[in-house]
């Protein structure tokens, strides 16, 4: 089973890395880009077939270790 996790800054948090990327894109001639948000993408492969246990374990890992819940949001998806 494979889990996909996307971690992004919360909307209210200033994202200096995203701002730098947006400015660089604009300097390269890409117009009309309102905002860029830079985050993290993780793929985790797991043994077992119990999706609910896997989801609970990974949800805990996201809250305690993989993301900073004060400034980041995450989306967790588990594929068979």
FENZIBEL-V875943 format. One record per residue. N is the residue number from 1. RES is the residue in three letters. PHI is phi in whole degrees, -180 to 180 (999 if undefined). Layout:
N_RES_PHI + N_RES_PHI
//
This chain:
1_UNK_999 + 2_UNK_-125 + 3_UNK_-110 + 4_UNK_-118 + 5_UNK_-127 + 6_UNK_-116 + 7_UNK_-116 + 8_UNK_-133 + 9_UNK_-65 + 10_UNK_-64 + 11_UNK_-58 + 12_UNK_-81 + 13_UNK_-92 + 14_UNK_-68 + 15_UNK_-115 + 16_UNK_-63 + 17_UNK_-67 + 18_UNK_-63 + 19_UNK_-64 + 20_UNK_-64 + 21_UNK_-64 + 22_UNK_-60 + 23_UNK_-64 + 24_UNK_-64 + 25_UNK_-62 + 26_UNK_-63 + 27_UNK_-65 + 28_UNK_-84 + 29_UNK_99 + 30_UNK_-87 + 31_UNK_-96 + 32_UNK_86 + 33_UNK_-85 + 34_UNK_-77 + 35_UNK_-157 + 36_UNK_-129 + 37_UNK_-121 + 38_UNK_-97 + 39_UNK_-136 + 40_UNK_-126 + 41_UNK_-127 + 42_UNK_-127 + 43_UNK_-118 + 44_UNK_-123 + 45_UNK_-96 + 46_UNK_-129 + 47_UNK_-83 + 48_UNK_98 + 49_UNK_-127 + 50_UNK_-82 + 51_UNK_-63 + 52_UNK_-67 + 53_UNK_-65 + 54_UNK_-63 + 55_UNK_-62 + 56_UNK_-64 + 57_UNK_-66 + 58_UNK_-72 + 59_UNK_-62 + 60_UNK_-63 + 61_UNK_-64 + 62_UNK_-65 + 63_UNK_-69 + 64_UNK_-94 + 65_UNK_-135 + 66_UNK_-75 + 67_UNK_-129 + 68_UNK_-105 + 69_UNK_-62 + 70_UNK_-73 + 71_UNK_-122 + 72_UNK_-130 + 73_UNK_-110 + 74_UNK_-138 + 75_UNK_-125 + 76_UNK_-114 + 77_UNK_-130 + 78_UNK_-118 + 79_UNK_-108 + 80_UNK_-66
//
